Amino acid sequence: MVYAKEWAATADYGNEAADAAARRQLTDWCLDEPWFSGARTDCRLMHCLPVRRNVALADGLLDGPRSVVLRQAYNRLPAQMAVLYRLLKSTE
């Protein structure tokens, strides 16, 4: 399992030009399918979302067979609801 995490320079948050300039020399930081060359075929990819397509993860990898990102997102709501329920129930 590979768990990718988004990265950003908070100093440039909301400034698209400065953000693009900071990332210009970091194009190899975008995780893509060739990164998995030699990896086991059952190696999967997770990401906590939101994701910036083709900045943190390449479209082909995010939408490909290695990705379990949509399943992960689907499971997030019930997990959050369970935590909230437990927190609220303990205050009764």
BELHU-V648398 format. One record per residue. N is the residue number from 1. RES is the residue in one letter. PHI is phi in whole degrees, 0 to 359 (NA if undefined). PSI is psi as a letter, one per 20 degrees, with the letter a starting at -180 (none if undefined). D_LAST is the distance of its C-alpha to the last C-alpha in whole Angstrom. Layout:
# BELHU-V648398
n/res/phi/psi/d_last
N/RES/PHI/PSI/D_LAST
N/RES/PHI/PSI/D_LAST
This chain:
# BELHU-V648398
n/res/phi/psi/d_last
1/M/NA/p/39
2/V/245/p/40
3/Y/251/o/37
4/A/276/q/38
5/K/232/p/37
6/E/294/q/38
7/W/228/q/40
8/A/196/q/41
9/A/269/o/42
10/T/296/h/40
11/A/296/h/42
12/D/257/j/44
13/Y/301/p/41
14/G/85/i/42
15/N/256/n/45
16/E/300/g/47
17/A/293/g/50
18/A/293/h/49
19/D/296/g/47
20/A/298/g/50
21/A/295/h/52
22/A/293/h/50
23/R/272/i/49
24/R/308/g/53
25/Q/268/j/54
26/L/246/k/51
27/T/297/h/52
28/D/283/i/51
29/W/277/i/48
30/C/283/o/47
31/L/288/p/46
32/D/224/r/48
33/E/304/g/50
34/P/302/h/53
35/W/299/h/50
36/F/271/j/49
37/S/301/p/53
38/G/87/i/53
39/A/282/q/50
40/R/299/q/49
41/T/292/h/49
42/D/268/j/45
43/C/292/p/44
44/R/242/r/41
45/L/240/p/40
46/M/236/q/36
47/H/207/q/35
48/C/283/i/32
49/L/62/q/33
50/P/288/q/34
51/V/237/q/38
52/R/265/o/41
53/R/301/p/43
54/N/63/j/47
55/V/245/g/45
56/A/266/g/43
57/L/227/p/44
58/A/287/q/47
59/D/307/g/46
60/G/300/h/48
61/L/283/g/46
62/L/297/h/42
63/D/264/j/44
64/G/273/a/45
65/P/291/i/45
66/R/284/h/43
67/S/284/p/40
68/V/242/k/37
69/V/296/g/36
70/L/293/h/35
71/R/295/g/33
72/Q/299/g/31
73/A/295/h/30
74/Y/298/h/29
75/N/282/i/27
76/R/294/g/25
77/L/299/g/23
78/P/299/h/22
79/A/294/g/21
80/Q/294/h/19
81/M/296/h/17
82/A/295/g/16
83/V/296/g/15
84/L/298/g/13
85/Y/302/g/11
86/R/297/g/11
87/L/294/g/10
88/L/289/h/7
89/K/295/h/6
90/S/288/i/6
91/T/268/i/4
92/E/287/none/0
